[in-house]
Amino acid sequence: MKINEVYTMQEIREFGLTEKSVKDIHAKVFLNGTKVYFFEPITTQSLRLYSIINKRSFFL
């Protein structure tokens, strides 16, 4: 997956990412292994990937 690319919910699921419920963040957050992916909603079915961080950093 590449930063600033737009993905559909189906494509995101096909990459094996699982959605994480979060508070106080205006983004969709997905987990996969040791990485956390942040997506900005573009439309109801399209999301733009804008950041990828280490899972440990996210939960600190």
TIMI-2910 file (N, C-alpha, C, CB; in pm, 1 decimal, decimal comma, always signed):
<rs>
+----------+----------+----------+----------+----------+----------+----------+----------+----------+----------+----------+----------+------+
!      n_x !      n_y !      n_z !     ca_x !     ca_y !     ca_z !      c_x !      c_y !      c_z !     cb_x !     cb_y !     cb_z ! resn !
+----------+----------+----------+----------+----------+----------+----------+----------+----------+----------+----------+----------+------+
!    +84,4 !   -117,4 !     +0,0 !     +0,0 !     +0,0 !     +0,0 !    +89,5 !   +124,4 !     +0,0 !    -96,3 !     -0,6 !   +122,4 !  Met !
!    +43,3 !   +227,7 !    -67,8 !   +121,4 !   +350,0 !    -80,3 !    +48,1 !   +467,5 !    -17,0 !   +151,7 !   +379,3 !   -227,3 !  Lys !
!   +123,9 !   +554,0 !    +46,6 !    +69,8 !   +675,7 !   +106,1 !    +13,0 !   +764,1 !     -5,6 !   +179,7 !   +752,0 !   +188,0 !  Ile !
!    -97,0 !   +832,0 !    +25,1 !   -169,5 !   +923,1 !    -64,9 !   -243,5 !   +852,5 !   -177,2 !    -73,9 !  +1021,7 !   -124,5 !  Asn !
!   -250,2 !   +720,7 !   -174,3 !   -330,8 !   +646,2 !   -270,6 !   -471,1 !   +626,9 !   -212,7 !   -264,7 !   +508,4 !   -304,7 !  Glu !
!   -568,7 !   +615,0 !   -299,8 !   -708,3 !   +595,0 !   -258,2 !   -744,0 !   +447,6 !   -275,5 !   -806,0 !   +686,0 !   -341,1 !  Val !
!   -807,6 !   +392,8 !   -172,5 !   -846,0 !   +252,1 !   -170,5 !   -993,2 !   +240,2 !   -133,4 !   -757,9 !   +171,9 !    -71,4 !  Tyr !
!  -1056,3 !   +135,0 !   -182,3 !  -1193,9 !   +106,0 !   -141,8 !  -1188,5 !    +18,8 !    -16,4 !  -1274,4 !    +34,9 !   -257,4 !  Thr !
!  -1301,1 !    +10,8 !    +54,2 !  -1308,7 !    -73,4 !   +173,2 !  -1278,3 !   -218,4 !   +137,8 !  -1447,5 !    -62,4 !   +238,7 !  Met !
!  -1323,5 !   -263,0 !    +22,6 !  -1298,5 !   -400,6 !    -20,5 !  -1148,8 !   -424,1 !    -40,4 !  -1375,5 !   -431,3 !   -150,9 !  Gln !
!  -1079,3 !   -330,9 !   -103,3 !   -934,7 !   -344,4 !   -124,4 !   -861,1 !   -348,8 !     +9,2 !   -881,4 !   -227,9 !   -210,7 !  Glu !
!   -903,2 !   -266,2 !   +102,3 !   -840,0 !   -262,6 !   +234,1 !   -855,3 !   -396,4 !   +304,0 !   -900,1 !   -150,7 !   +320,2 !  Ile !
!   -973,5 !   -453,4 !   +298,1 !   -997,1 !   -584,3 !   +358,9 !   -915,3 !   -693,7 !   +290,1 !  -1146,0 !   -619,0 !   +353,0 !  Arg !
!   -899,8 !   -683,5 !   +158,5 !   -821,0 !   -781,7 !    +84,0 !   -674,0 !   -779,3 !   +123,3 !   -834,2 !   -757,0 !    -64,7 !  Glu !
!   -625,2 !   -663,4 !   +170,6 !   -487,5 !   -653,1 !   +218,5 !   -472,7 !   -714,5 !   +357,8 !   -442,8 !   -506,5 !   +220,6 !  Phe !
!   -583,3 !   -756,5 !   +417,3 !   -579,2 !   -820,2 !   +548,3 !   -585,1 !   -724,9 !   +665,3 !   -457,6 !   -900,6 !   +559,3 !  Gly !
!   -623,4 !   -601,3 !   +641,8 !   -632,8 !   -503,6 !   +749,1 !   -766,2 !   -517,8 !   +821,6 !   -616,2 !   -361,0 !   +694,2 !  Leu !
!   -761,9 !   -500,2 !   +953,5 !   -883,6 !   -504,8 !  +1034,2 !   -904,0 !   -368,8 !  +1099,1 !   -876,0 !   -617,5 !  +1141,9 !  Thr !
!  -1028,4 !   -322,5 !  +1097,4 !  -1059,3 !   -190,0 !  +1149,2 !  -1053,9 !   -188,4 !  +1301,4 !  -1196,8 !   -144,6 !  +1100,9 !  Glu !
!   -999,4 !    -80,0 !  +1354,6 !   -989,0 !    -59,3 !  +1499,3 !  -1079,0 !    +57,2 !  +1536,7 !   -840,8 !    -32,5 !  +1543,4 !  Lys !
!  -1162,1 !    +37,3 !  +1636,1 !  -1248,1 !   +143,6 !  +1685,4 !  -1165,8 !   +237,5 !  +1772,9 !  -1368,5 !    +85,7 !  +1764,2 !  Ser !
!  -1165,9 !   +366,9 !  +1740,3 !  -1087,5 !   +464,9 !  +1815,3 !  -1172,1 !   +586,7 !  +1847,6 !   -962,4 !   +506,4 !  +1736,4 !  Val !
!  -1131,2 !   +657,3 !  +1953,2 !  -1199,1 !   +780,5 !  +1993,2 !  -1108,6 !   +899,0 !  +1962,3 !  -1236,8 !   +777,4 !  +2144,5 !  Lys !
!  -1168,8 !  +1013,7 !  +1941,5 !  -1097,3 !  +1140,2 !  +1925,6 !  -1005,1 !  +1147,3 !  +1804,8 !  -1018,1 !  +1166,3 !  +2046,9 !  Asp !
!  -1022,6 !  +1058,5 !  +1709,6 !   -946,1 !  +1065,3 !  +1585,1 !  -1046,2 !  +1067,1 !  +1470,3 !   -845,3 !   +944,3 !  +1571,7 !  Ile !
!  -1034,2 !  +1166,5 !  +1383,9 !  -1125,8 !  +1177,5 !  +1270,3 !  -1067,9 !  +1106,0 !  +1148,9 !  -1154,0 !  +1325,6 !  +1237,0 !  His !
!  -1044,8 !   +977,0 !  +1167,8 !   -990,2 !   +895,1 !  +1061,1 !  -1032,3 !   +751,5 !  +1085,5 !   -835,4 !   +907,7 !  +1053,1 !  Ala !
!  -1017,3 !   +670,7 !   +983,1 !  -1038,4 !   +527,1 !   +997,0 !   -902,0 !   +466,1 !  +1026,8 !  -1104,1 !   +463,9 !   +867,0 !  Lys !
!   -898,3 !   +380,1 !  +1127,2 !   -772,7 !   +318,5 !  +1168,7 !   -783,6 !   +168,2 !  +1147,2 !   -739,6 !   +351,7 !  +1317,8 !  Val !
!   -680,9 !   +112,1 !  +1082,6 !   -677,4 !    -30,3 !  +1053,5 !   -546,3 !    -87,8 !  +1103,9 !   -694,6 !    -56,9 !   +902,1 !  Phe !
!   -549,8 !   -212,8 !  +1149,5 !   -431,8 !   -281,8 !  +1199,0 !   -398,4 !   -400,0 !  +1109,5 !   -452,9 !   -328,3 !  +1343,4 !  Leu !
!   -266,8 !   -426,2 !  +1098,8 !   -219,0 !   -544,5 !  +1028,3 !    -81,4 !   -578,0 !  +1082,3 !   -215,2 !   -522,0 !   +873,5 !  Asn !
!    -74,3 !   -682,9 !  +1162,3 !    +54,5 !   -720,7 !  +1220,8 !   +104,8 !   -613,1 !  +1313,9 !   +157,6 !   -747,5 !  +1111,9 !  Gly !
!   +223,6 !   -560,2 !  +1285,0 !   +283,8 !   -458,2 !  +1370,6 !   +262,8 !   -316,4 !  +1317,7 !   +431,4 !   -485,0 !  +1385,7 !  Thr !
!   +179,4 !   -300,6 !  +1217,0 !   +156,8 !   -169,2 !  +1156,5 !    +15,4 !   -118,8 !  +1181,8 !   +183,4 !   -175,1 !  +1006,9 !  Lys !
!     +3,3 !    +15,1 !  +1192,9 !   -125,0 !    +82,3 !  +1206,6 !   -138,9 !   +175,9 !  +1086,9 !   -136,1 !   +160,5 !  +1343,5 !  Val !
!   -250,1 !   +164,5 !  +1015,7 !   -275,9 !   +242,0 !   +894,7 !   -386,4 !   +343,3 !   +921,8 !   -314,5 !   +149,3 !   +776,6 !  Tyr !
!   -363,0 !   +469,6 !   +885,7 !   -461,5 !   +575,7 !   +904,2 !   -515,1 !   +618,2 !   +767,2 !   -399,2 !   +697,5 !   +980,2 !  Phe !
!   -646,1 !   +616,5 !   +756,3 !   -712,6 !   +651,5 !   +631,5 !   -805,5 !   +769,8 !   +652,7 !   -790,4 !   +531,6 !   +576,0 !  Phe !
!   -807,7 !   +859,0 !   +555,5 !   -899,6 !   +971,7 !   +553,3 !  -1016,2 !   +934,3 !   +462,8 !   -828,8 !  +1102,9 !   +504,4 !  Glu !
!  -1139,9 !   +945,7 !   +513,5 !  -1255,3 !   +916,2 !   +426,9 !  -1265,6 !  +1018,4 !   +313,2 !  -1386,5 !   +915,4 !   +509,6 !  Pro !
!  -1277,9 !   +969,3 !   +190,8 !  -1296,4 !  +1054,8 !    +73,6 !  -1444,1 !  +1052,1 !    +33,8 !  -1205,4 !  +1008,2 !    -45,3 !  Ile !
!  -1497,2 !   +933,2 !    +15,0 !  -1639,8 !   +911,7 !     -8,7 !  -1683,8 !   +801,0 !    +87,3 !  -1669,6 !   +873,4 !   -160,5 !  Thr !
!  -1806,4 !   +755,9 !    +74,8 !  -1854,2 !   +651,2 !   +164,6 !  -1779,2 !   +520,1 !   +144,4 !  -2002,9 !   +629,0 !   +144,3 !  Thr !
!  -1722,9 !   +496,2 !    +27,5 !  -1651,4 !   +371,5 !     +0,2 !  -1503,8 !   +390,2 !    -34,0 !  -1718,4 !   +299,9 !   -112,0 !  Gln !
!  -1456,0 !   +513,1 !    -37,3 !  -1316,1 !   +539,2 !    -73,6 !  -1242,7 !   +605,8 !    +41,7 !  -1308,0 !   +627,6 !   -199,5 !  Ser !
!  -1121,1 !   +557,0 !    +66,7 !  -1038,4 !   +611,2 !   +174,1 !   -898,2 !   +637,4 !   +121,7 !  -1034,4 !   +514,7 !   +294,9 !  Leu !
!   -837,4 !   +747,3 !   +167,3 !   -700,8 !   +781,9 !   +128,3 !   -606,3 !   +747,0 !   +242,7 !   -689,5 !   +933,0 !    +91,1 !  Arg !
!   -505,2 !   +667,2 !   +213,6 !   -404,3 !   +630,9 !   +312,4 !   -311,6 !   +750,0 !   +333,2 !   -324,1 !   +504,8 !   +267,7 !  Leu !
!   -301,8 !   +797,7 !   +458,9 !   -214,2 !   +912,5 !   +481,6 !   -103,1 !   +887,9 !   +583,2 !   -295,7 !  +1028,3 !   +526,4 !  Tyr !
!   -106,2 !   +776,2 !   +654,0 !     +1,5 !   +750,1 !   +748,1 !     +6,9 !   +602,0 !   +785,1 !    -16,0 !   +835,5 !   +873,7 !  Ser !
!   +127,1 !   +553,9 !   +808,0 !   +150,0 !   +418,6 !   +857,4 !   +251,7 !   +430,5 !   +970,6 !   +200,6 !   +321,2 !   +742,6 !  Ile !
!   +215,9 !   +376,6 !  +1088,5 !   +308,4 !   +380,6 !  +1201,0 !   +320,3 !   +242,3 !  +1263,2 !   +262,2 !   +483,4 !  +1306,1 !  Ile !
!   +415,0 !   +228,8 !  +1353,6 !   +433,6 !   +105,3 !  +1426,7 !   +322,9 !    +91,8 !  +1531,1 !   +573,4 !   +101,0 !  +1492,8 !  Asn !
!   +269,5 !    -27,5 !  +1547,8 !   +160,1 !    -52,5 !  +1641,6 !   +197,6 !    -11,8 !  +1783,6 !   +120,7 !   -199,7 !  +1638,5 !  Lys !
!   +319,2 !    -34,3 !  +1823,6 !   +363,6 !     -0,4 !  +1958,7 !   +353,4 !   +150,2 !  +1982,6 !   +508,2 !    -48,4 !  +1981,6 !  Arg !
!   +386,9 !   +231,2 !  +1885,1 !   +377,0 !   +376,8 !  +1897,3 !   +232,1 !   +421,7 !  +1914,2 !   +438,6 !   +444,6 !  +1774,6 !  Ser !
!   +142,3 !   +353,6 !  +1846,2 !     +0,7 !   +390,4 !  +1849,4 !    -59,5 !   +368,1 !  +1987,5 !    -77,3 !   +310,4 !  +1745,3 !  Phe !
!    -21,1 !   +262,3 !  +2055,6 !    -80,1 !   +227,9 !  +2183,4 !     -8,5 !   +289,5 !  +2302,7 !    -82,7 !    +80,7 !  +2198,3 !  Phe !
!    +97,9 !   +366,8 !  +2280,7 !   +168,2 !   +431,1 !  +2392,3 !    +85,3 !   +534,9 !  +2452,3 !   +298,0 !   +490,0 !  +2349,7 !  Leu !
+----------+----------+----------+----------+----------+----------+----------+----------+----------+----------+----------+----------+------+
</rs>
